[in-house]
Amino acid sequence: MPGFVFTFIPAYADSTWPETHGASRLQRFQQKDVSTRTGCINRVLRTTSPYARDAVMISFNPEVLSINLQRTGEFFMHSLWVQGQMVDLLILRKRPDIVEDLVKSAGRIPNEMFTVRSEYWTKDFDPIKNEFESTFDIDDPHKEDLDAILVLRNAIAHAHVSMGRQYFLYRPRDEKKEQKMISALKLERKIDESNPLTLKIAFNDDTYYMEQFARFQRLDADCFAPIANGIGIPHSRIR
């Protein structure tokens, strides 16, 4: 039976956007005519399948697709950046003997650290996140940010992408991942939603994207930096 595609675009709260994270590009985007840049993004979509052609879409805006391609790529790469910082902090907590060498050698990574790094690079985001949370005393808001980044990262990595559609669709592999997605992104269930449940990834909504991207800023400044200082390593050394 046809149903509404489940979308995670919320309608709340303006948020600040750091100049260091692409504000100029966003400002240029925001100067465009609203009808041009939004297109059909807030229109309810009916489909019999998460991968069905979006027959009810009245128009296709290639500019919106381009924005979504850029922003999902930007979000994914920053998730790798967060993962890398977690790895370095774990290594330095386990190997305090290499902290001094790392601090002194500004342009070089000690070989002992590189060897352990290489082992961590074979792991996915989820086990690294779990080890990080069990090793350090992480506040609940930062755990929530990590959970949301994990879910969105996986959604982007496994999304169905079409160059003829201006957003992307993601179907969790099983019920466990589905419930994790709902919890991490604080999604509200809908009457007559799609079956199976499908996530619509649309980062062209400026406010929503800024809210999600702000998770990286909070983790970087309010979580990773204090941990690095506690270990005795300048945060800039692992950023």
C-alpha positions as CSV (number, residue, x, y, z in Angstrom):
1,M,0.0,0.0,0.0
2,P,1.4,3.4,-0.9
3,G,2.7,5.5,1.9
4,F,4.5,8.7,2.7
5,V,8.3,8.6,2.5
6,F,9.7,9.2,5.9
7,T,11.7,12.4,6.0
8,F,14.0,13.7,8.7
9,I,13.7,17.4,7.8
10,P,12.6,19.3,11.0
11,A,11.1,22.7,11.2
12,Y,12.7,24.1,14.4
13,A,15.4,26.5,15.6
14,D,17.8,28.7,13.8
15,S,21.4,28.0,14.5
16,T,24.7,29.8,14.0
17,W,27.1,28.8,11.3
18,P,30.8,29.2,11.9
19,E,32.6,31.2,9.2
20,T,35.3,28.5,9.1
21,H,32.8,26.0,7.8
22,G,31.6,27.3,4.5
23,A,29.6,30.3,5.5
24,S,30.5,32.3,2.4
25,R,29.1,29.5,0.2
26,L,25.9,29.4,2.2
27,Q,25.5,33.1,2.0
28,R,25.8,33.0,-1.8
29,F,23.2,30.2,-1.8
30,Q,20.9,32.1,0.5
31,Q,20.9,35.1,-1.7
32,K,19.2,33.1,-4.5
33,D,15.5,33.4,-5.0
34,V,13.7,31.2,-2.5
35,S,11.4,29.5,-5.0
36,T,14.5,28.7,-7.1
37,R,16.5,27.0,-4.4
38,T,13.8,25.1,-2.6
39,G,11.9,23.7,-5.5
40,C,9.8,20.8,-4.2
41,I,11.8,19.9,-1.1
42,N,9.0,20.4,1.4
43,R,6.3,18.7,-0.7
44,V,5.0,15.4,0.6
45,L,6.0,12.5,-1.7
46,R,3.9,9.5,-2.3
47,T,5.6,6.3,-3.7
48,T,4.9,2.6,-3.6
49,S,8.6,1.8,-3.1
50,P,11.6,3.7,-1.7
51,Y,13.2,3.3,-5.1
52,A,10.2,4.1,-7.2
53,R,10.3,7.0,-9.7
54,D,9.1,10.2,-8.0
55,A,6.1,10.6,-10.3
56,V,4.3,13.2,-8.2
57,M,7.3,15.6,-8.3
58,I,6.1,18.5,-10.4
59,S,9.6,19.8,-11.2
60,F,13.3,18.8,-10.9
61,N,15.8,21.4,-9.8
62,P,19.4,20.4,-10.7
63,E,20.8,23.1,-8.5
64,V,19.1,21.5,-5.4
65,L,20.6,18.2,-6.4
66,S,24.1,19.8,-6.7
67,I,23.7,21.3,-3.2
68,N,22.7,17.9,-1.8
69,L,25.6,16.2,-3.5
70,Q,28.1,18.8,-2.1
71,R,26.7,18.8,1.4
72,T,26.4,15.0,1.8
73,G,30.0,14.7,0.6
74,E,31.1,17.5,3.1
75,F,29.2,15.8,5.9
76,F,30.7,12.4,5.2
77,M,34.3,13.7,5.0
78,H,33.8,15.5,8.3
79,S,32.6,12.2,9.9
80,L,35.9,10.7,8.8
81,W,37.7,13.7,10.5
82,V,35.8,13.0,13.7
83,Q,36.6,9.3,13.5
84,G,40.3,10.2,13.1
85,Q,40.3,12.4,16.2
86,M,38.7,9.7,18.2
87,V,41.4,7.2,17.0
88,D,44.3,9.5,17.9
89,L,42.9,10.2,21.4
90,L,42.5,6.5,22.1
91,I,46.0,5.8,20.9
92,L,47.5,8.6,23.1
93,R,45.5,7.5,26.1
94,K,46.8,3.9,25.7
95,R,50.4,5.0,24.8
96,P,51.3,8.0,27.0
97,D,55.0,7.2,26.2
98,I,54.6,8.7,22.7
99,V,52.9,12.0,23.7
100,E,56.1,13.9,24.3
101,D,57.6,12.7,21.0
102,L,54.4,13.8,19.2
103,V,54.4,17.2,20.8
104,K,58.1,17.8,19.9
105,S,57.9,16.6,16.3
106,A,55.5,19.1,14.8
107,G,55.9,17.9,11.3
108,R,56.2,14.1,12.0
109,I,54.0,11.3,13.4
110,P,56.0,8.9,15.6
111,N,56.2,5.5,13.9
112,E,54.7,3.8,16.9
113,M,51.6,5.9,16.6
114,F,51.4,5.4,12.8
115,T,51.5,1.6,13.3
116,V,48.6,1.7,15.7
117,R,46.7,4.2,13.6
118,S,46.9,1.8,10.6
119,E,45.2,-0.9,12.7
120,Y,42.4,1.4,13.7
121,W,41.9,2.5,10.1
122,T,40.6,-0.9,9.3
123,K,37.7,-0.4,11.7
124,D,34.4,1.2,11.1
125,F,33.0,4.3,12.8
126,D,30.7,2.3,15.2
127,P,33.3,0.2,17.0
128,I,35.6,3.2,17.3
129,K,32.8,5.3,18.7
130,N,31.9,2.5,21.2
131,E,35.5,2.2,22.4
132,F,35.9,6.0,22.6
133,E,32.8,6.3,24.8
134,S,33.9,3.4,27.1
135,T,37.4,4.9,27.5
136,F,36.6,8.5,28.2
137,D,33.9,10.2,30.3
138,I,31.7,11.5,27.5
139,D,28.7,13.8,28.2
140,D,25.3,12.6,27.0
141,P,24.9,15.4,24.5
142,H,28.2,14.5,22.8
143,K,27.1,10.8,22.7
144,E,23.9,12.0,21.0
145,D,26.0,13.9,18.4
146,L,28.1,10.9,17.8
147,D,25.0,8.7,17.4
148,A,23.5,11.1,14.9
149,I,26.7,11.4,12.9
150,L,27.0,7.6,12.7
151,V,23.4,7.2,11.4
152,L,23.7,10.0,8.9
153,R,27.1,8.8,7.7
154,N,25.8,5.2,7.2
155,A,22.7,6.6,5.4
156,I,24.8,8.6,3.0
157,A,27.2,5.7,2.4
158,H,24.3,3.3,1.6
159,A,21.8,5.7,0.0
160,H,20.0,5.2,-3.3
161,V,21.2,8.1,-5.5
162,S,19.7,9.2,-8.8
163,M,20.8,12.1,-10.9
164,G,17.2,12.5,-11.9
165,R,16.1,13.1,-8.3
166,Q,17.2,16.1,-6.1
167,Y,17.5,14.1,-2.8
168,F,18.6,10.6,-1.7
169,L,16.8,7.7,-0.1
170,Y,18.1,5.3,2.5
171,R,16.5,2.1,3.8
172,P,18.0,0.6,7.0
173,R,19.2,-3.0,6.7
174,D,17.0,-4.4,9.5
175,E,14.7,-3.4,12.3
176,K,17.5,-2.8,14.8
177,K,19.1,-0.2,12.5
178,E,15.8,1.3,11.8
179,Q,15.1,1.8,15.5
180,K,18.6,3.2,16.0
181,M,18.0,5.7,13.2
182,I,14.7,6.8,14.6
183,S,16.2,7.3,18.1
184,A,19.4,9.0,17.0
185,L,17.7,11.5,14.7
186,K,14.6,11.9,17.0
187,L,12.3,11.1,14.1
188,E,8.5,11.2,14.6
189,R,6.6,8.3,13.1
190,K,3.9,9.2,10.6
191,I,0.5,7.8,9.8
192,D,0.6,6.1,6.4
193,E,4.4,6.3,6.2
194,S,6.3,4.3,3.7
195,N,6.6,0.5,4.1
196,P,9.3,-0.4,4.5
197,L,10.4,2.8,6.4
198,T,12.6,5.0,4.2
199,L,14.8,8.0,5.0
200,K,14.8,11.0,2.7
201,I,18.2,12.7,2.8
202,A,17.8,16.4,1.8
203,F,20.5,18.7,3.0
204,N,19.4,21.6,0.9
205,D,17.4,22.9,3.8
206,D,19.9,25.4,5.2
207,T,18.6,25.4,8.8
208,Y,18.5,21.7,9.1
209,Y,21.9,21.2,7.5
210,M,23.5,23.8,9.8
211,E,22.0,22.0,12.8
212,Q,23.4,18.7,11.8
213,F,26.8,20.1,10.8
214,A,27.0,21.9,14.2
215,R,27.5,18.5,15.7
216,F,31.1,18.4,14.3
217,Q,31.8,21.8,15.8
218,R,30.5,20.8,19.3
219,L,32.5,17.6,19.3
220,D,35.7,19.3,18.1
221,A,35.6,22.2,20.6
222,D,33.7,20.9,23.6
223,C,34.6,17.2,23.7
224,F,37.9,16.4,21.8
225,A,39.8,19.6,22.8
226,P,39.4,19.1,26.6
227,I,40.3,15.4,26.3
228,A,43.4,16.3,24.3
229,N,44.4,18.9,26.9
230,G,43.9,16.3,29.6
231,I,46.2,13.9,27.9
232,G,48.8,16.6,27.4
233,I,48.7,17.1,23.7
234,P,47.7,20.3,22.0
235,H,44.4,19.7,20.3
236,S,45.7,21.3,17.1
237,R,48.2,18.4,16.8
238,I,45.5,15.9,16.0
239,R,42.9,18.1,14.2
